[in-house]
Amino acid sequence: MSGYHVLGDWGTSRLRLFRIENGAVIDRVVGPGIGKLAASPAETLLTALAGWRQDSDPATIHLCGMVGSRNGWIDIPYVDCPADVAGWRDGAATIDLDGIPVTIMPGLACTTPRGAPDVMRGEETQLFGAVAIDPALRHGRHLVALPGTHGKWALVEDGRITAFQTFLTGELFALLRDHSILTRAAAPDGDSDAAGEDEGFDAGVARARDGDLLGSLFETRSAQLRAGRSAAWGLGFLSGLIIGSEIVGAVSAFSGDHVGLIGDPALTARYARALAAHEHHTTSYDGDDCVLAGLALLETIR
């Protein structure tokens, strides 16, 4: 039997595969996301695995993310919240890939505190992984944020995911940065000014307290034109304003003084800075560690 397993997070923008031997990650490969495929998902996955398969095939492959969506490999129905690990695992589907069993995990669906339908695919794996990593999350009520293109804020109660809400923060920031006039007012001098960007970020987070995102966005440009702010300051202000507005909306929906943060360390550090300005305490968890811990719940990886 093969001596290794493969765990993978296959989202819209990228594929990340981890080779697991004796419970440890010994290698990683990356590939195109579900939204960028030039071949079928099966062919793409086989290409990504080709180097590892030169010696032997993996015993199993476990995947989460958009691979299980209607735009992915197979469309796996959402599991409704409140959801625990057992219910989530029961919703998985297994298919054959050239003789290798591939388990694809479902996403979750819920009704937000404001009464709207919402869904996630991939973040639930990180949430269950965080619960596996941190015993404190297994008891009581906890508010956890997963920053990203479509950021999620979730309630974890006694280890179950009971509700969540999506915030279009990352995508909105990218659209306004790349396709609006807001960050194009100042001369390029100072674009690499990290201190100026941090100052702008803090100013944006503070402005978000006013609760007027649409009325505040143009300050990104006008402060460069009339107050001598640099382009770096404007970029930081835009980021802080949007992230700060997300925090205001999420905390009003869910409430809570302490927030767990799951994701890339650089991004969670930025959220921790913004949350501290809003007088919230945080605990951060590495996103990759949480993905691996969540997928490892499907079986004991030895």
C-alpha positions in Angstrom: 0.0 0.0 0.0 1.1 3.5 -0.7 2.9 5.2 2.2 1.4 8.7 1.6 -1.9 10.6 1.4 -2.8 13.8 -0.4 -4.8 16.6 1.1 -5.8 19.6 -1.0 -7.6 22.9 -1.0 -8.9 23.6 -4.5 -10.4 27.1 -4.7 -11.4 29.4 -7.5 -7.9 31.0 -7.9 -5.5 28.1 -7.1 -5.0 24.5 -6.2 -2.8 23.6 -3.3 -1.8 19.9 -2.7 0.0 18.6 0.4 1.8 15.2 0.4 1.4 13.7 3.9 3.7 10.9 5.2 3.7 9.7 8.8 1.4 12.6 9.7 3.7 15.3 8.4 3.7 17.5 5.2 6.8 16.4 3.2 6.0 18.2 -0.1 3.6 20.6 -1.7 2.6 21.4 -5.2 0.4 24.2 -6.6 -1.8 24.4 -9.7 -4.5 26.4 -11.4 -7.8 27.2 -9.6 -11.2 25.9 -10.7 -11.8 29.3 -12.3 -8.6 29.1 -14.4 -8.6 25.5 -15.8 -7.3 24.8 -19.3 -8.2 21.1 -19.0 -10.7 19.1 -17.1 -10.4 18.9 -13.3 -9.4 15.2 -13.5 -6.7 16.0 -16.1 -5.5 19.0 -14.1 -5.2 17.0 -10.9 -3.4 14.1 -12.6 -0.9 16.6 -14.0 -0.3 18.1 -10.6 0.3 14.7 -9.1 2.6 13.4 -11.9 5.8 14.0 -10.0 4.6 12.2 -6.9 3.2 9.3 -8.9 6.5 8.4 -10.4 7.3 6.2 -7.3 3.7 5.3 -6.2 0.1 6.5 -6.1 -1.3 8.1 -3.0 -3.6 5.9 -0.9 -6.2 8.6 -0.8 -6.9 12.2 -1.9 -9.1 14.5 0.2 -10.1 17.8 -1.4 -12.1 20.8 -0.2 -13.2 24.1 -1.8 -14.8 25.1 -5.1 -13.8 21.7 -6.6 -17.2 20.6 -5.1 -19.2 23.4 -6.6 -21.4 23.5 -9.7 -18.5 25.1 -11.5 -16.1 22.5 -10.3 -15.5 18.8 -10.7 -18.8 17.6 -9.3 -21.6 19.5 -7.7 -21.9 18.4 -4.0 -25.0 19.7 -2.1 -24.4 22.0 0.8 -24.8 20.8 4.3 -27.1 23.1 6.3 -26.1 24.8 9.5 -25.8 24.1 12.4 -23.2 21.6 11.2 -20.8 19.4 13.1 -17.9 17.4 11.8 -20.0 14.2 11.5 -22.7 15.8 9.4 -20.1 17.5 7.3 -18.3 14.2 6.6 -21.6 12.5 5.8 -22.1 15.0 3.0 -18.8 14.1 1.2 -18.7 12.4 -2.2 -16.0 9.9 -3.4 -15.0 9.4 -7.0 -12.3 7.4 -8.7 -9.3 9.0 -10.3 -7.2 6.5 -12.3 -7.7 4.0 -9.5 -7.2 6.5 -6.6 -10.1 7.3 -4.3 -10.8 11.0 -4.2 -13.0 12.4 -1.5 -14.5 15.8 -2.1 -16.0 17.7 0.9 -19.2 19.7 0.8 -19.7 23.3 1.7 -22.1 24.7 4.2 -25.3 26.8 3.8 -27.0 29.0 6.4 -29.3 31.9 6.9 -27.4 35.0 8.1 -28.5 36.9 11.2 -30.1 39.4 8.8 -32.2 36.6 7.2 -30.4 36.2 3.9 -29.2 32.9 2.4 -25.4 32.4 2.5 -22.9 29.7 1.5 -19.2 28.7 1.9 -17.0 26.1 0.3 -13.5 25.5 1.8 -13.8 27.8 4.8 -15.7 25.2 6.8 -12.7 22.9 6.5 -10.5 25.6 8.1 -13.1 26.2 10.8 -13.3 22.5 11.7 -9.6 22.4 11.6 -9.2 25.3 14.0 -11.6 23.5 16.4 -9.4 20.4 16.1 -6.2 22.5 16.8 -7.6 24.6 19.7 -9.6 22.8 22.3 -11.0 26.1 23.6 -13.1 26.4 20.4 -14.9 23.1 21.3 -16.9 24.7 24.1 -18.9 27.8 24.3 -19.6 30.5 21.7 -16.9 31.9 19.5 -16.7 34.4 16.7 -14.2 33.6 14.0 -13.3 35.6 10.9 -11.7 34.2 7.7 -10.4 37.2 5.7 -10.1 36.9 2.0 -11.6 37.7 -1.4 -15.0 36.7 0.0 -14.3 36.9 3.7 -16.4 34.9 6.2 -17.4 35.6 9.7 -18.8 32.5 11.5 -20.2 31.5 14.8 -18.8 28.4 16.3 -20.8 27.1 19.2 -19.7 24.0 21.1 -17.6 23.0 18.1 -20.5 23.3 15.6 -20.7 26.0 12.9 -24.1 27.5 13.6 -24.2 30.6 11.3 -22.0 32.8 9.1 -22.0 35.8 6.8 -19.9 36.6 3.7 -18.3 40.0 3.1 -17.0 40.9 -0.4 -14.1 42.8 1.1 -11.1 41.4 -0.9 -12.9 41.6 -4.2 -14.2 45.1 -3.6 -10.8 46.3 -2.6 -9.2 44.8 -5.8 -11.9 46.3 -8.0 -11.5 49.8 -6.6 -7.7 49.6 -6.5 -7.4 48.4 -10.1 -10.4 49.8 -11.9 -11.4 53.1 -10.2 -9.8 56.5 -10.0 -9.4 56.4 -6.3 -5.7 55.4 -6.1 -4.5 57.3 -9.1 -4.5 60.9 -7.9 -1.0 61.2 -6.4 2.4 61.1 -8.2 4.1 57.7 -7.9 6.7 59.1 -5.5 6.3 57.4 -2.1 4.4 54.4 -3.5 6.8 52.1 -1.5 6.4 54.1 1.7 5.3 51.5 4.2 4.9 54.0 7.0 2.6 56.1 4.8 0.5 53.1 3.9 0.2 52.1 7.6 -0.8 55.6 8.5 -3.5 55.6 5.7 -4.7 52.2 6.9 -5.2 53.4 10.5 -7.0 56.5 9.2 -9.3 54.3 7.0 -10.1 52.0 10.0 -11.0 55.0 12.1 -13.1 56.5 9.4 -15.1 53.3 9.1 -16.5 53.9 12.6 -18.7 56.6 10.9 -20.6 53.8 9.2 -20.7 55.6 5.9 -18.6 53.6 3.4 -20.0 55.1 0.2 -19.6 58.6 1.5 -16.1 58.0 2.7 -14.6 56.2 -0.3 -13.8 59.3 -2.3 -11.5 60.6 0.5 -9.0 58.1 -0.8 -8.7 60.4 -3.9 -9.5 63.8 -2.4 -6.9 63.5 0.4 -4.2 62.9 -2.3 -5.4 65.9 -4.3 -6.0 68.4 -1.5 -4.2 67.2 1.7 -0.8 66.1 0.2 -1.3 62.4 0.9 0.8 60.0 -1.0 -0.4 57.2 -3.2 0.8 54.7 -0.5 -1.4 56.5 2.0 -4.4 56.4 -0.3 -3.9 52.6 -0.8 -3.7 52.1 2.9 -6.7 54.3 3.5 -8.8 52.3 1.0 -7.8 49.0 2.6 -8.5 50.2 6.1 -11.8 51.8 5.2 -13.1 48.6 3.6 -11.7 46.2 6.3 -13.0 48.5 9.0 -16.4 48.6 7.4 -16.4 44.9 7.3 -15.6 44.7 11.0 -18.4 47.2 11.9 -20.9 45.2 9.9 -19.8 41.8 11.2 -19.7 42.8 14.9 -23.1 44.4 14.7 -24.5 41.2 13.2 -22.9 38.7 15.5 -21.5 40.7 18.5 -18.4 39.5 20.5 -15.3 41.1 22.0 -12.9 38.4 21.0 -12.4 37.3 17.4 -10.5 34.3 16.0 -8.7 34.9 12.8 -7.9 32.2 10.2 -5.8 32.8 7.1 -2.6 34.0 5.7 -0.5 35.4 8.5 0.2 38.7 6.8 -3.6 39.3 6.2 -4.7 38.1 9.6 -2.1 40.5 11.1 -3.7 43.4 9.2 -7.1 42.4 10.5 -5.8 42.1 14.1 -4.5 45.6 13.8 -7.9 46.9 12.6 -9.8 44.9 15.3 -7.5 46.2 18.0 -8.4 49.8 16.9 -12.0 48.7 17.3 -11.2 47.4 20.8 -11.4 43.7 20.0 -9.0 41.0 21.1 -7.9 38.4 18.6 -6.3 34.9 18.3 -4.8 34.0 15.0 -4.6 30.6 13.3 -2.5 29.8 10.2 -4.8 29.0 7.3 -2.8 26.1 5.9 -2.6 24.5 9.3 -6.3 24.7 9.7 -7.0 23.3 6.2 -4.7 20.3 6.9 -6.2 19.7 10.3 -9.8 19.9 8.9 -9.1 17.4 6.0 -7.2 15.1 8.4 -10.5 14.7 10.3 -11.7 12.4 7.5 -9.4 9.7 8.5 -6.3 9.1 10.6 -3.3 10.0 8.4 -0.3 7.9 9.4 
